[in-house]
Amino acid sequence: MKFEERHSFDVDADTVMKMYSDRAFFDRKYEALGALQCELLDHQQSGDRFSVTYRLEMKSDAPLPEVAKKIMGNTVKMVQTDSWDIAKREGRIEIEIKGAPIKIEADMRLQNEGGKGVNTQSWNVSCKIPLVGGKVEAAVSEDIKAKARRDLEVSRKIIADY
């Protein structure tokens, strides 16, 4: 299932990129989002390349159908990697959900639009379970959308420090 999210900030894209390429931003964000578990697994920054990988456990934000609850439970355990080419302002999110045959990824592009930084996220969620894969994809996509709204609220507060 493919969908798009747009995160708009009241500051320019360079300021947003400064936040997105700061490891401390992710620690603050996950704490503010109420992560049940948040463990930094990897952090790399070299020239114009930046990436962070976290092991996370978050409450599910979407009403899941029974089939998805059996696969995922009421919390989502995942490993998430955010990576950026800082100069190009292009990034990628890759999420692996523990114990679930679901692939989640998003390509990101950060641009200035009318003097405001806008991060366009092009998501792709796929589930290879016969007969119910589409329902699981839809439920996971709704969960991502709900988390994206909260993520944006928290990020808009944190951006004031950059």
N, C-alpha and C positions, 0 to 999 in steps of 0.2 A: 504494500500500500504506500503510495507516494502522497506527500503533502508538503506544504510550505509554511514556515513561521517567519515573521519579521519582528525583530526587536529594534525599536527606535529609541534613541537617547537624545537628550537636549544638549549634547556636546558633540564636537566634531569626531570624525572617525579615528583620527590619530590618538585622541584621548581615550577612546573606547579600546583601541588596539593596545594602548599602554596597560589598561586594566586586564584585558584578555591574555596578555603575555606576562602576567605577574602571578607566580605560584601562590602568593599570599591571598590573592583574590579568591581562588578556589577554596582555600581553607575557610575563609570568612563566609563565602556563599553557602557551602555545604552545611556549616554550622547553623547559619540563619534559616536554612531550609529544613532543619530538623532531621538531618541524616542520623539514622540509628547507629550506623557504622560509617566511618570515614577514615580510610588509611591510604596515605600516599605510597604508591608502589614504584613510581618512576617520575623523574623530572629531568628534562633536558633543555638546555638553552645554549645555542651556538650560532653566532651571527644573527641571521634573520629567521632562524628556525627555533620554534618553541613547542614543547609538548609536556603534558602532565597525564599521568595515569593514576586513577584512584580505584580502590575497592570500596564499594558503597552498599549500604542497605537503606532503602527508603520505603516508607509506607506507600501503598498504591493509592493513586489519586483518582482513579476512574472505577465506576461500577463494572466489575468483571463478570462475564457470564460464567456459569458453573464450570465449563470445560477449561476456561482460562485460569480460574481459581485453582483447579486441580494441578495445573502445570506450574503456575507461578506462586500461588499462596496470597496472603494479604500484604506481604512485604515483597519488595523486589531486591534481590541480591545481584549485584552487577559489578563488572569492571568497565570503567569508562575512560577512554583516552580522548583528550582534546589536543589537537595539534594545529599550529598556525605557521604559515609563511608570512612573517611580519611585514616585509616589504611589499608583497602583493596584496596583503590583507585578505588572504584566502586560507580557509581552515577546513578541518574535518573533525567530526565526532564519530567515534566507533564505540558501540556498547555491546558487551557480551553479557547476557543474562544467565546466571548460574543455573544449570540444570534444565534449560529450556532451548528447544530447537528454533530459536528466533534470531534473526540477524537484523541489527539496527545500525544505521549509519546516516550521517547528514553531511553534506557539503555546505560550507559557509562562505559567504562573501560579504565583507564589510565595506560599505561605501558611504560617501557623503551625499546626502539628499537635502538640499535647502539648508546647508550648514549643520545638519544633524547627522550623527553616525547611525547607520542602519545596518544591522546584521541580518541578512537573508539566509535562512537555513532551509535547505532542500532535503527533506527526510525521505528515507526509504526503509520500510519495515517489512520483513518477509518471514514467513513461518511455513515450514515444509511438512506440516501434519496433514495427512489426507482428510478430506471432508470438512474439517473444522479450522484449517489454517487461516482462511479468510476472516472468520470470527475472532480468532486470536489476534490477527494483525490489526483489526479494527479496534479491539479493546486496548491493545498496547499503544496504538496511535492516539487514542483518547487520553490515555495516561500520560503520554509524552506531552500532549497539548496542555493538559492541566498543569503539569510540572513546568512547562515553558512559561506559562503566565506567572507563576510564583517566582521562577528564576528571574524573569524580567523585573518584577517588583523589587526583589532583593538587589539585583545588579544596579538598578537605577539609584538605590540608596548608597551603595558602595562607590559608585562612580564619582561621587562628590569628593572623595579623597584623592582623586587623580587630577 
